């Protein structure tokens, strides 16, 4: 703003913004703190917690007791696997809709979005029975399939809005110069489409990583990702605050970091291109 | 110009996605519809028989259904109210220039990336626990009686937990929208003597309408199916005090093994979601046609 804001106003804004930010972030900050404490110290008053000794014991114990790494690996496989498959299906579709739109392309896109409106519980029973009958319960293959399908509409929409922004004149120019379809895709469109594809990938990995309906319903242990692993702490025995904190910190850290990098894409992706 | 050849290619490229999504919509939903008309219990395999609309009568007839319906609406409405109002306030605040803007923005956005089971368990144990939670410690320090949030106000507590997860989303979108507001127009209004409230009501708010619509639409889609937060905090209880429709369907079909009743519930949930969706799509349609 061109107007000179007074120093008091500046101070008020700074203090209130920082206060609000810290209050909102506090639960996350607190589990990070508790994860470095012993179980006995973790249940003390906040002041006692802060002044007690720091330790890495909880992290060691979480790994030993519940095999954290296996669940972490499951999360990686599920989120990355479902995202890559969704991209493989969505890229050609979004491409065709963006560069060779027909009369019904808009309707098709709206219909795809509407499949997202179907609540998951509406198909919980048949999905559970199908999984049971095909031996897919608690397998990564089955879950990758479901995660691919639930995120496919978002992936197509995101890619579509990105591809839409690639100017069509470039293609025409290339065609005039005699570029074939292969050259067109390889040398012109791919380099221009890569950033959009990358942000779609990022956002979708985040969504799949945090998905907590199907992962809870269809896995128990073998294929269980971190969402299910953390849920197993809901009926714990004995003292568990420090261990729960350590497990939680490890479960959210990778995605928190990815997420901070993807703020801009997040807005655009989750609003289906309506807000940029 | 698209040739006949390239039209064919385009169709070929779109079809895998369309076929998959179509199957994903039609097959399980068709099965749910079919099961909902059967007397079908997982504990008695091979005893399936035609039930007509009995399952629907039973599902809608139980008092838990009406409570779950009310809870679902309260959850969606409550979280929407908190996140939209809070999101506008936060976006206005974070849009001001101040020291450490980038850092605060990152702090505010963080909860969105926390998986639902983690946020629910952290709130349940570290914050709301009546013995060891932070709120209890604060209450004791002030000489007050600690309050058992999840036992005495389960639905309100869950609303707070879910709102915490979604506030960043609303804030981020509204903030993005605010940043595209025409600054010169703002300054002109200020020079003309429009006070802060009038500038907000007649410039900022109309500018944000579209983004608010989008926030409401997208959050509603996700909020109608809140599940993990309820599963790990209250299990829908005490009684059915914090049971929403998804949780009721889950309890009916996978805890009571009543496939028929659960499927009827699933169909009811789909119908309700569609009613909401029609309203929302109409609203969105109006707002996005610009």
Interface residues (C-beta under 8 A of the other chain):
Chain A: X1 X2 X3 X5 X10 X13 X14 X16 X17 X18 X20 X21 X22 X24 X25 X27 X28 X30 X31 X34 X43 X45 X46 X89 X90 X92 X93 X95 X96 X97 X99 X100 X102 X108 X110 X112 X114 X115 X116 X117 X118 X119 X120 X121 X122 X123 X124 X125 X126 X127 X128 X129 X130 X149 X152 X153 X156 X206 X209 X210 X212 X213 X216 X217 X226 X227 X228 X230 X231 X233 X234 X241 X244 X245 X248 X251 X252 X255 X256 X258 X259 X260 X263 X264 X266 X267 X270 X271 X274 X275 X276
Chain B: X2 X6 X7 X9 X10 X11 X13 X14 X16 X17 X18 X20 X21 X24 X25 X27 X28 X29 X31 X32 X35 X90 X93 X94 X96 X97 X98 X99 X100 X101 X103 X104 X105 X106 X107 X108 X109 X110 X111 X112 X113 X114 X115 X116 X117 X118 X119 X121 X122 X123 X124 X125 X126 X127 X132 X134 X137 X141 X164 X167 X168 X169 X172 X173 X176 X177 X183 X187 X190 X210 X211 X214 X218 X221 X224 X225 X227 X228 X231 X232 X233 X245 X246 X249 X250 X253 X254 X259 X262 X263 X265 X266 X267 X269 X270 X273 X274 X277 X281 X288
